[in-house]
Amino acid sequence: MSEGETVLRLAGVTKTYNAGLPNEVAVLRGTDLNLRAGEAVALVAPSGAGKSTLLHIAGLLDTPDDGTVEIGGQDLSGAPDAARTGVRRRDVGFVYQFHHLLPEFSAAENVILPQLANGIARAAAGARARDLLDSVGVASRADHRPAALSGGEQQRVAFCRALANRPRILLADEPTGNLDPATSDRVFEALMALVRGEGLAALVATHNTDLAARMDRVLRMEEGRLVG
Ligand code: ADP
């Protein structure tokens, strides 16, 4: 993947919940997006504007009513579930506000398990986990379970897990929303180091305009469309 190549493209995406009912809500009304390899883009909008809906559609967890979702130049909006799941597993990493780490496994195992599920040998998966944990400053916590880690450490492990299988796209939904400002800052720096180091295309929904301003571009959601 060469730097600057479009990896994720949304064109004319629409999504309405409860269509035809009194509580109908037209969340996306013709959303366009080009996300390129190597860039981190902030998605800023108030709560309820449709950020999660957009991230779910972009990450193939949900389908649009209309419009196209292309990953690596392939239109997947109407593709069969098996094809969408395959691309999602291979190309997309997700990070949420809450880490969802497996509580009964160590930090390292949480990063290793998705790789084993993807057919990677244990030794290689372990090496990849160590490298990732090291790059975000939590290598010394590798053998601890999530409950023994601070909130910031847990979230850094969650980033490593999201990137374990070398996706091309990282989609993050308020990844620092649950952290105090100082921790949020450190966790954000770790996220950006990973994005840069891995040459990822990253779309990061955040309320934090200071963090947003430190990304390559800021997109705002207005009336169901993205504006730069
Ligand atoms: P954000 O992530 O910006 O807070 P969301 O994408 O979660 O926004 O939600 C956008 C709007 O769509 C909100 O009004 C929300 O209540 C509504 N919504 C989200 N998911 C559903 C759903 N599954 N069914 C009905 N309404 C939904």
Boltz pocket constraint, residues with backbone or C-beta under 6 A from the ligand:
constraints:
  - pocket:
      binder: B
      contacts: [[A, 17], [A, 18], [A, 25], [A, 27], [A, 45], [A, 46], [A, 47], [A, 48], [A, 49], [A, 50], [A, 51], [A, 52], [A, 53], [A, 54]]
      max_distance: 6.0
